[in-house]
Amino acid sequence: MHGANLGTLLRTCDAVGACLAVPRFRWVPEALEKGNTLRHPSCVHWVNDPLEWLARQREDGTRVVGVELADEAVRLADLPAARQRTVAVLGHEQYGIPPDALDLLDQAVEIPMVGTGHSLNVAVAGSLVLYKLAGLL
Ligand SMILES: C[S@@+](CC[C@H](N)C(=O)[O-])C[C@H]1O[C@@H](n2cnc3c(N)ncnc32)[C@H](O)[C@@H]1O
């Protein structure tokens, strides 16, 4: 929804050695350009059917971590660095992670907040979790 988030996430992915998986929506290529100051090609996976893709990742042994404020979520400080191939799932900026995708998570992680806002910007939340998973924080 908010222009620069995909480009921001792409830069974080590059910084931590991750790839960014994005749906093949018409607006995604332009959104990836916004806020992305990388001068070299980055690792982007184009996904036709996100739910089917996520299910296949799990079947192939990849751990799926949802970044979401949820009752059963672990706090970011308690999230260990990834020791195996891991996918971090981010939610829609308005609706969060849809129920179908929540069913495919191995674990959820939340970033505690003490302010008055209900949630963080998705690129900020994703970047914090990616750094923790990468063991760089
Ligand atoms: C703006 S938030 C979505 C808020 C949405 N209104 C909701 O109720 O879920 C967009 C996404 O950023 C991530 N996010 C934002 N703040 C977070 C937090 N404190 N902990 C974990 N994830 C967060 C989640 O992936 C969330 O789905």
The ligand as an ORCA input file, in Angstrom:
! r2SCAN-3c Opt
* xyz 0 1
  C       0.728     -2.327      9.557
  S       0.831     -3.963     10.076
  C      -0.815     -4.602      9.857
  C      -1.776     -4.126     10.837
  C      -3.162     -4.691     10.609
  N      -4.098     -3.653     10.856
  C      -3.466     -5.852     11.498
  O      -4.402     -5.746     12.269
  O      -2.820     -6.894     11.415
  C       1.552     -4.768      8.682
  C       2.387     -5.946      9.012
  O       3.582     -5.488      9.675
  C       4.025     -6.489     10.569
  N       4.047     -5.899     11.910
  C       3.767     -4.621     12.230
  N       3.980     -4.401     13.521
  C       4.399     -5.576     14.059
  C       4.807     -5.969     15.362
  N       4.818     -5.124     16.395
  N       5.192     -7.251     15.554
  C       5.205     -8.118     14.519
  N       4.840     -7.796     13.249
  C       4.437     -6.535     13.023
  C       3.080     -7.658     10.407
  O       3.582     -8.537      9.423
  C       1.818     -6.977      9.928
  O       0.942     -7.870      9.293
*
